[in-house]
Amino acid sequence: MKKFLIITLPVVLVLSFILSAFTNQSEQFSKKTTSSSVASASKNLTVDTATVYMTTDISSKGLMAVYNALGRNATGKVAVKLHSGEPGGHNYLTPDFIKDLVQSVNGTIVECNTAYGGGRATTALHKQVMIDHGFTAIAPTDIMDEDGYVPIPVPNGNNITQDFVGAHLLNYNFLIVLSHFKGHAIGGFGGAIKNMSIGIASTAGKCWIHSSGHSMTSPWNGAQDPFLESMAEAAYAVADTFGENIIYISVMNKLSVDCDCSNNPAAPTMKDIGILASLDPVALDQACVDLVYAAPDGRNLIQRIESRNGIHALEHGEEIGFGSRTYKIVSIDTASTSVNNLVSNTIHIYPNPSSSVIHIPESENYDFIQIIDMNGNTVSKLKSEPEIAVHNFMKGNYIINFMSRKKIVGTTTFIKN
């Protein structure tokens, strides 16, 4: 079996190390970590720590690699849910890129019609898009709400108790949620949770989610946070329907602030990052968000996420038991493109964001705390205490490293407001 390198997130500084491909900043990390120290750090991971696999190889080969790393084979009648792309847009995952994966599982590419009009608002229009964008040339396609919708129950829903999905969804017994991670005009970002909630909902179901259970005819004018919560709840309904017959893969390329539902998306202002996969969609989306924060050129997408409070969908998903925001990332790349056995735990500080102080759980476990700005500059290094004053910090995003015996044993991100 291939030996994987294990990294735990949100570890924005560690991730920026991967993204910068051994730039000068990498010198601050140890080049060697003994197997005993890796085992010791691994013992500190909570039992609900999810695993996210990652490769920086954004190719059909890399896509197959992360799929295989999950160890859960798609069998039976397999639906591959992706974004078909609004006519005029050009950032969607291309047929050439996904072909090997889709054909290896004998999959059907599935989608549902939109609720906002546009070139995919009816089944006839949407089928034409599938042809024009080349998807019908590589696999069968299915507009799942062509014959209406069916309700599925929402576990632990606070805003909605049912999700109205395309009726054909129940024709499949395995689901691959294949997402293009990018920004989104309403949700802040679009990843696995958006793809399996809004993306699998029928036209009426999309309205239901957007209005947080108040309308099945209009997607407009819903309150923001209840909408984000409803997305998490609808995604949970889909995951619960498939049980263990579901996997999640997200591709971080063409990282525009706009969704593939835009017919004129803004040009990406940051570099491509990689392909990630997990059995936990909350962890997968959180890892993608953390990678954006880690990137030196992620400012525009970060602003889009924060302006829509996009992270709240993940907060709510974890709250209702859908998944975990605590995760470890496993690089499946070769040692020449990966961090060398560097393990770091996720530390959850609070409140976050904060304007005055932050509290450090189990602060006695660390010797020092290092606070770094998004340019990689250390702005503070201080003795670990249960409470740290941050009122003198400039507003913005920071990385916090937790140090013990001169090693980074935990990392998190922090927003000063």
Residue, then its C-alpha position, 0 to 999 in steps of 0.5 A: m500500500k502506498k505510504f501517505l504523508i499526513i498533515t492536519l488542518p486548518v493549518v494555513l501556514v502548513l498549507s501555504f508551505i505546500l502551495s509555495a512549493f518549497t519557497n524560502q518560508s519552508e525553512q521554518f519547518s523541520k525537514k525530518t520528523t521521526s515516526s514516533s513524533v508523528a504517532s504522538a501527534s496523531k494520538n491527539l487527534t479527536v475521534d471525529t477527525a475527518t480525513v481529506y486527501m489532496t493532490t496538487d496534480i490537477s489532471s485526470k490522473g490526479l482525479m483518479a488518484v484522490y478517488n482511489a485514495l478514499g477507498r470507497n468504490a462507486t458501484g451499482k448505478v452511479a450518479v456523478k453530480l457536477h455543475s454543467g456550467e451556465p452558457g457563456g461561462h468557461n470555468y466548469l470542470t471539463p469533459d476531458f478532465i472528468k472522463d476517466l473517472v466517470q467512465s471508470v465507474n460507468g457513471t451518469i452525469v446528473e444535474c437539476n434545472t435552475a430557479y433563476g432563469g438563464g440557459r439551464a432553466t428548463t430541461a430542454l435548455h439544460k439538455q442542450v447545454m449538456i451537449d454543447h459543453g461536451f458531457t453527452a460525448i463521454a457519458p449518459t446525462d440525466i436532468m434529474d427533475e425532468d419528471g418533477y421532484v420528491p421529498i427526502p427527510v432532513p435530519n436535525g433540520n432547524n429551518i427545513t424538514q424536507d428537501f425537494v430533490g430531482a425525482h430521478l435521484l432515487n434511481y441511483n444507489f451511489l453518488i459521487v459529488l464532484s465539485h468545482f470549488k470557487g466563489h459564489a455570489i450568494g453563498g460566498f463559496g461553492g463547494a461540496i455542500k452547495n453542489m449537493s444541496i442547491g445542485i441536487a434540489s429541483t427548481a422548487g427545491k432550490c426556492w425552498i432552500h433559498s427562502s429557508g422553507h418559506s417559498m417553493t416558487s421564488p428563490w429571492n429575498g431570503a435571509q442570509d444565515p437561514f439560507l446558509e443553514s438550509m443549504a447545510e440541512a439539505a445537503y445532510a438530507v442527501a448524504d443521509t439518503f445515500g448513507e455510505n454510498i457517497i463520496y466527495i471530491s472538490v477541484m480547486n482550479k479556476l478559482s473565480v469569485d463567481c460561480d459556474c452559474s454565471n454566464n460571465p464570471a470574473a477572471p480568477t485572481m489566484k493560482d490553482i491549488g489542487i484536488l481534494a477528496s473526503l468522506d466528510p463534506v463539511a471537512l472537505d469544504q473547510a479544507c478548501v476554505d483554509l487553503v484559500y486563506a493559506a494562499p498568498d493570492g487568495r484575497n479576493l475570494i476571501q473577501r467574497i466568502e467573508s462578505r456573505n458569511g459563507i463559513h456559517a454553512l459549515e458551522h451549522g453543518e457541524e452543529i447539526g451533526f452533518g460533519s466535522r470541521t476538524y480534519k487532517i489532510v493526507s497528501i498523496d503526492t510524492a515526497s518531492t511535492s509534499v511536506n515531510n511527515l509534518v503533523s499539526n492538530t486543529i485548535h479551535i479558539y473562541p470567539n473567532p472573529s474577535s475584536s478584543v481577546i481570544h481564548i485558548p482551550e488547554s493552553e497549558n499544552y503549549d509553550f508559545i503561541q506565534i501569530i502570523d499575518m497573511n503576508g507570512n510576517t510574525v506579528s507576535k510570539l508570546k507565552s501560551e495563556p488561556e486568554i490573549a489580548v488582540h485589541n492592538f492588532m490590525k483588522g484582518n486575517y491571521i494564522i496562529n501556530f501553537m508551539s511545544r518544544k520548538k515544534i508546531v503542534g497545532t494551527t488555526t486561523f483567526i479574524k480580527n474585526 
